[in-house]
Amino acid sequence: MRIIKKHINFKEKIFHIKAELSENSDDVWNLYHILDKGDYVVGWVQRKIAVVGVTGKQSQEKKAMKVMIKVTGFDYQTDNDNLRINGIIARESKWIGLGQHQAMSISSPQTFEIIKRVFDSEHVRRLKEATAEAQAGQVLAIVMEEGIAQIYLVSNGNCR
């Protein structure tokens, strides 16, 4: 995960990050543990909208739009490494009114924003770990002999 913009202040109770998920699947998992019900998420969604043509005929078309939703529920889908967020529109736009339900899907690579009103040091710690993993290189080495295989994970000069 790469942090684009970050503002965290415990006194003013502000936790606002803008981040981009990398190809690393751990990013979506870490995001799943940072997110809580009641948080606000800003991201892109596809939504069907009604369009009235010049003849007065109404049709539907899919439109990509940036929305802010207040999270009511979320689910991590392991099979496609995707975080599905359900919520209520918190910022009105030309196409969507306040209070309408909306689902958002976050997967890598994608840019998003999270605004939390209630957070603690555990959220900040998890965010630091997620960004540190993106900056650290990791190498997996497998040494094989007849009947024996040894697996090593090398990261930041450490071998596990």
Summary of the structure (lengths in Angstrom):
residues: 160
radius of gyration: 20.2
end to end distance: 22.6
largest distance: 76.3
contacts: 412
relative contact order: 0.22
helix: 15%
strand: 54%
